[in-house]
Amino acid sequence: MNFKNRLLIIILLFVSLPYVYAKNLDKKPTIATSTFSLYDISKNIVGDSADTFMILPFGVDAHSYEPTPRDVVKILKSDLTLYNGASLEPWIDGFEFKNRALNVSRYVKLIEVCEDEDHSGHHDTHHKHGSVDPHYWQDPQNMMLATEQITKELILLFPNNRALYEKNRDTYIKMLKKLDQEYRESLLACELDTIIVNHNAFSYLSKRYNFNVEALSGLSPEAQPSGKNMIKLIEHVREHKTPVIFFESFLSDKAMKSIAQEANVEVDVLQPLGNITADEARENLSYEEIMRRNLKKIAKALKCR
């Protein structure tokens, strides 16, 4: 290579270096989230200051998902990973995060599930002892606690954005308070006190708003329903004249449709919000919007006035 060519390469390098440096400066930080509720919080808090993405693909059940090698690379490159904890994500055990990671379950009020109790049995704990119900996002007050902690973590990482994050936090918490009030008012006076579901992802919701849940299976969505439990639910629906029973988007609807047909009642989808479907993602639905849809369905099932 002659002197002229060498000189040209050196000049090109000096010209391009500021561009590459500026491009890296402009690159937004990334926030990885393991569930839809955490995604919704993060997206609303950071606004345009960072890119929030779901580790879990839309339309996939959170309980059994394992990240692909490509997902693992994205997680390791992220500035912050927000994960549910509470034994929801099987892949978390033993996973070594390269950057900061926040186990949000440490900052909310959990329900501990006792082995000797039925599907709806539980008692409260602030700490994780044995088996806990991981669906804590169903309680708007837990979502407020999660929002506060996530905001603190974001300010710690990106202190220059404190004012933005605090403003967006206040707006998000205001929405959650309004949602909480709507649930309280809508479910205050109801003829029935129990909803029927195939998988009990709604204990936090039922405890907060004083109704019961009868489930075909317990906390595990993979559990096979027993004939005995199906008969029990059919008898319950007939006895109490329950107008509608529910199944989830990510689980088979066959058993619940069989119960509905046998008991001659409606069957509908109740969204547990661990994730959302691809169709819901295309509609750009938020946690708030889906929770409101759920509220209308629950109020109908409980015959609320």
N, C-alpha and C positions, 0 to 999 in steps of 0.2 A: 504493500500500500504506500503510495507516494505521499509526500508532505502535504500536497494540496488536498488530497482526500481526507487525510488525518485532521487537518485544520477544519474542513467542512463538517466532519462528525462532531468535533469538539464544539463548534459554533451551534449546531443543531441541538446538542445536549443542553447547553446553557440557555438556549431559547425555550426548550420544552420543559425544563425543570420547574420554572415558576408555574406553568400551567398544571403540571402533575401535582405540585404542592397545593395549589389553590383548589384543585379538584378534590383532593383528600380532605382539605379543610371544609369543603362544602358538603361532604358526605354526612348524611344524617346517622345518628346512633340508631341501633336496632334493639327492640324489646321483644323477646320471645315469650309467648304465653301458652300454657298447657290446656286451658279450658276457655270456653266462650265468655264466661262471666269475667275472667281476668283480662281477656282480650278487650272486652267492652270498657272496662275501667281504664285500662292503660291507654287505649285509643282516645278516649275522651279527655284524659288528663294531659297527655303530651301534645295533642293537637298536631300541628305541622312540624313540631320541633324534633320528632323522632318517628321512625317507622315501626309500627307494632304488627307482628304477624302471629298466626296460630301455628303451633307445632302440630296440633291435631288437624288433619284435613277435614273440611266441612263434610258432614254426612257419615262420619266414622264414630263409633262408640268410644267414649273416653276410658271406660273400664279396662279394655283389653288391648288398646293400641300400643304398638311398639314402634319407635322412630326408625325410619330408614337411615342408611348411611348418609344420604344427602341431608336429612333432618338433623342428624347428629352434628354435621359440619356447620349448619346454620345456627344451631344452639351454641356451639363452642365459639362461634364468631360474634355472637350477640353481646351487647354491652350489659344486658340484664336479662335474666330468665325469671319469670314469675310462674310458680307452679302451685297447684292446689294443695299437695301434701295429703294428709289424712288417708293414705294408702289408696288413693284413687288411681294414680299412675304407676303401673307395675315396673316401668322402666327406670324410675327414679332411684330405686335401691341400688347403691354401688356406683351410680353415675357421677363422674368427676367433672364438675363445671370448671371451665377455664376462667370465666369472669364471674361477676356477682350473680347470685341466685337467691331468691326469696321464697321460703316456704310459708305461704300465706295462712295456712291452717294454724300456725302458732299465734296468730293475732286475732282470731275470731272465737266465738263461743261455740264449742262443739257439743254434739250429742253422742254420748257413749251408748253403745248397743250391748245389752247383756245377753249372754248365750242362753239363759234360762227363760227369756221372755219371748213373746210372739213377735210377728213381723213389725208391729207398731210399737212394741215396748222399748223404752229408752229412759235415760235420765241424763241430767246435764253435767258437764265438766268443762273446765277451762283448759284442761290438759289432756293429752292423748294417752289413755290407758287402755291397752288391748285394742278391742275393735271399736272404731268410731264410724259414725255415718259421715261420708265425705261430701254430701250434697249441701254444704252449709250456705252456698250462694242463694238457695231458695228463700232465705230469710233476708229481707232488705236491710235489717239492722246489722247483720253480719257483713253485708256488702258495704255498709258505711264504714265499719271497722277496717275492712280490707282496703277501701279507698284511702282512708287516712294513712295507713301504713305504706301503701304503694307510693303515695305522694311523698312521704318522708324519704323513701328510698330513692326516688327520682331526683329530689332536691339535693340529696347527698351526692349523687353521681353528677348532676348537671346544675350546680348552684346558680349559674347565670339565668336559669329559667324559673327561678323560685316564684316570681310574681305571676307568671303564666300558669304554673302548676297549681298554685294556691287558688287562683281565680277559677280555674276549671274544676278543681276539687270541690269548691263551694257550690258551683252550679250543679255538679253531679250529685252531691249529697242532698241538695235541695230537691232534685228529682226523686231520689230514693225516699225522702221523707214524705213527699206527696204520694208516691206509690204505696208506701206503708199505710198512709191515712186512707187511701182508696180501698185497700184490702180490708181495713178495720171497719169502715162504714158499710161496704158491700156485703160483708159476711157477718154483720152484727145480729141480724134477725133472720134465721133460717129454719125451715121446717125440719130438715134432716141434719144429721151431724157427722156423716161418714161418706167419704168418696171411695170408689172401688177402682183400683189400678192393677196393672200386671206386675210392676216392679216398684218397690217403695222408695222412691226418690224424693218424697214430699213430707218427710217427718218434720223438718225445720219449719216448713210452711204451715203444717197442721198445728204444730205446737204454738207458733206465734199467733195464729188466728183462731185457735180453739175449735178445731174440728178433728175428726179421726180419719185414719187411712186403713183400709183393708186391702191387702195386696195378695196377688196370686203367688208371688215369690217374695223373698225378703230383699235385702240390699243387693244381692248378686243378681244381675240381669240374666246370667247364664243358667240359673237354677231351673230345673225342670219342674213344671207345675204338677202337683199330685191330683189324682181324681177326687180324693177326699176334699181337698181345698176348693176345687172347682164346684163341687156340690154345695159346700158351705157358702160360697159366694152367691150361687144361684138362689139358694134359700134366703140369704140376706136381702138380695135385690127384690125378690118377690114379696117378702114380708114387709119391707119398708117402702115398697113402690118407688125404688130408685129410678129416676128418669133416664140416666145415662151413665155408662161406665167407660173407663179410659185405658188406652194402650199408648206406648211410646213410639216415636218415629223410628228408632234404631232397633226395635225388637219385633219379633214376629207377632202379628195380630191375630193369629189363628185361634188361640185359646180364648182370648177375650171376645172375639166375634162369636165363638161357639156358646159362651156364657150368655152373651147378649141375645142370641137367637133363641136359646132355650128359655130365657127369662122374658123375652119379648120386650127388650129395651133398646135404646140407641147406644151406639158405640162411637167414641170420638178420640182424637189424639190429644194428649196432655204433654206439653213440652217440658222436660226436666231441666233443660238448659245447660247440661254438661257440654254439649255441642249443639250446633244447629245443622239443619239439612242444607244440601246444595241449593235447593229452591229458596229457602229462607235467606241464604247468603246472597243470592241473586236479587232478592227483594231488599237487601241491605237492612234487614230487621235488626233492631237493637234489643238489649236486655229489657229495657222499659216496655217496648212494644209487645214483646212476647209474654212478659209477665202480665200485661193487661189482657191479652188474649186468653191466657190461662185463667185469669180472674173471672172473666165472663163465663167460661165453661164450668168452673168450680161453683160459682153462684147458681148456675142452672142445675147442676147435679145436687146441690144442697137445698134447692127450692127456696132461695133467699128472697126476701121482699125488699 
